[in-house]
Amino acid sequence: MLFDSHMHTCFSTDSKMKMADAVVKAEELNIGIIITEHMDIAYPEPKAFIFDVEKYFSQYAQYRNEKVLLGIEIGMRSDCLEENCRLVEKYPFDYVIGSVHVIDNIDLYTPEFYQGRTKQEAYEHYFKAMKQCVTCYDGIHSLGHIDYIARYARFQDPEVYYHEFSDYIDEILTILAQKEKALEINTRRLGNKAAVETIIPIYKRFYELGGRIVTIGSDAHNVKDVGRELLAGLEIAERSNLNVVHFKEGKLQFHK
């Protein structure tokens, strides 16, 4: 069964989706789902993007089964390493995504991060921070949305072109491959075929550098996006010779 391994329900600050609705939608699509609520410790806005993990497991235990798994998306920062590591070790998450959302205590969503920087400068800063994080965060299963910055960058052409940042991207992909971690194919932007062609070189390069596994996730924050563009994610994986996987109880499960 194919799993949509990245989505957010009402435990995430930026989502109001109800778990029951996500489960119904997954059943309609005949896919599995993994809930991955946001946990960005030390987020710039107090009490935002953190959640009560005890309550999360307590409320969602009734839904948990072979097709509905419970994970987390942690915001990787070097200054929150120990706290994040303690968190993922303490609780029985099926799956842990490591993502970069905040750099220098600035959310990449905000214009502030891009002010006074050229695209080259902003993206290099982003990838340098990402390299630092994947180097020291051993408890993650997959690196989330490597092209995240392209969603929000304030440039005429925000796309991440591999050839423009190959040195930085290669370092990240090499570390992931050596640690046998997965690279996520985040399908949120894949409704645009141009975006598909733009990011494929990154995944092909991941294979060349020894990477073998990818997860696929819609990053849905509402019901209509559950399962969105998963087939486009499968296409990228197939064209890059990468195996699609998901994680259950922290263990690798191959898509068949």
Residue pairs with C-beta under 8 A, 6 or more apart in sequence:
1 30
1 31
1 32
1 67
1 255
1 256
2 31
2 32
2 216
2 230
2 234
2 244
2 255
3 31
3 32
3 33
3 34
3 69
3 215
3 216
3 246
3 255
4 26
4 31
4 32
4 33
4 34
4 216
4 217
4 218
4 220
4 226
4 227
4 230
5 33
5 34
5 36
5 71
5 95
5 97
5 142
5 184
5 215
5 216
5 217
5 246
5 247
6 34
6 36
6 73
6 97
6 144
6 184
6 186
6 215
6 217
6 218
6 219
6 220
7 17
7 22
7 33
7 34
7 35
7 36
7 217
7 218
7 219
7 220
7 221
7 225
7 226
8 14
8 15
8 17
8 35
8 36
8 37
8 38
8 73
8 219
8 220
8 221
9 15
9 17
9 18
9 19
9 22
9 35
9 37
10 16
10 17
10 18
10 19
11 35
11 37
11 51
11 52
11 55
11 56
12 37
12 38
12 49
12 51
12 221
13 38
13 48
13 49
13 50
13 51
14 38
14 49
14 221
15 221
15 222
16 222
17 220
17 221
17 222
17 223
19 35
19 59
19 60
19 63
20 63
21 223
22 33
22 35
22 220
22 223
22 226
23 33
23 63
23 68
25 223
25 226
25 227
26 32
26 33
26 67
26 68
26 226
26 227
29 226
29 227
31 67
31 227
31 230
32 66
32 67
32 68
32 69
32 246
33 67
33 68
33 69
33 226
34 69
34 70
34 71
34 94
34 95
34 217
34 246
34 247
35 60
35 68
35 69
35 70
35 71
36 71
36 72
36 73
36 95
36 97
36 217
37 51
37 56
37 72
37 73
38 49
38 50
38 51
38 73
38 75
39 49
39 50
39 51
39 53
39 72
39 73
39 74
39 75
39 84
39 87
40 48
40 49
40 50
40 74
40 75
40 101
40 102
41 50
41 74
41 75
41 77
41 80
41 83
41 84
41 87
42 77
42 79
42 80
42 105
43 49
43 50
43 75
43 102
43 107
44 102
44 105
44 106
44 107
49 75
49 101
53 72
53 87
53 91
56 70
57 70
57 91
57 92
60 70
64 70
66 248
69 94
69 95
69 246
69 247
69 248
70 93
70 94
71 93
71 94
71 95
71 96
71 97
71 247
72 87
72 88
72 91
72 93
72 95
72 96
72 97
73 96
73 97
73 98
73 99
73 144
74 84
74 87
74 88
74 96
74 97
74 98
74 99
74 140
75 99
75 100
75 101
75 102
76 84
76 98
76 99
76 100
76 130
76 133
76 134
76 137
76 140
77 84
77 102
77 133
78 129
78 132
78 133
78 136
81 136
81 137
84 137
84 139
85 137
85 138
85 139
88 96
88 139
88 140
89 139
92 249
93 250
94 247
94 248
94 249
94 250
95 141
95 142
95 215
95 246
95 247
95 248
95 250
96 139
96 140
96 141
96 142
96 247
96 250
97 140
97 141
97 142
97 143
97 144
97 184
97 215
97 217
98 133
98 134
98 137
98 140
98 142
98 143
98 144
99 143
99 144
99 145
99 148
100 108
100 126
100 129
100 130
100 133
100 148
101 107
101 108
101 109
101 148
102 108
103 113
103 125
103 126
103 129
104 113
106 112
106 113
107 113
108 126
108 148
108 149
108 152
108 153
109 151
109 152
110 152
111 154
113 122
114 122
114 153
114 154
114 155
117 125
119 153
119 155
119 157
119 158
120 164
122 149
122 153
122 155
123 149
123 153
123 160
123 164
123 165
124 165
124 168
126 149
127 165
127 168
127 169
127 171
127 172
128 168
130 143
130 146
130 172
131 168
131 171
131 172
131 175
134 140
134 143
134 172
134 175
134 176
134 179
134 181
135 175
138 179
140 181
141 181
141 182
141 215
141 247
141 250
142 181
142 182
142 183
142 184
142 214
142 215
142 247
143 172
143 176
143 181
143 182
143 183
143 184
144 184
144 186
144 217
145 184
145 186
145 188
145 219
146 160
146 169
146 172
146 183
146 184
146 199
146 202
147 159
147 160
147 186
147 189
147 199
147 202
148 186
149 158
149 160
150 158
150 159
150 160
150 189
150 195
151 158
151 188
151 189
152 158
159 194
159 195
159 198
160 198
160 199
160 202
161 198
162 169
162 201
162 202
162 205
163 201
166 205
169 202
169 205
170 205
170 209
173 183
173 202
173 205
173 206
173 209
173 211
174 209
174 210
176 182
176 183
176 206
176 211
177 206
177 209
177 210
177 211
177 212
178 210
180 212
180 213
181 213
182 213
182 214
182 215
182 245
183 203
183 206
183 211
183 213
183 214
183 215
183 242
184 214
184 215
184 216
184 217
185 203
185 214
185 215
185 216
185 217
185 233
185 236
185 237
186 217
186 218
186 219
187 216
187 217
187 218
187 219
187 228
187 229
187 230
187 232
187 233
188 218
188 219
188 225
188 228
188 229
189 195
190 196
190 229
190 232
190 233
190 236
191 228
191 229
191 232
196 232
196 235
196 236
199 236
200 236
200 239
200 240
203 214
203 236
203 237
203 239
203 240
203 242
204 239
204 240
204 241
206 214
206 240
206 242
207 240
207 241
207 242
211 242
212 242
212 243
213 242
213 243
213 244
213 245
213 252
214 233
214 236
214 237
214 240
214 242
214 243
214 244
214 245
215 244
215 245
215 246
215 247
216 230
216 233
216 234
216 237
216 244
217 233
218 225
218 226
218 227
218 228
218 229
218 230
219 225
220 226
220 227
220 228
233 244
234 244
237 243
237 244
243 254
243 255
244 254
244 255
245 252
245 253
245 254
245 255
246 253
246 255
247 253
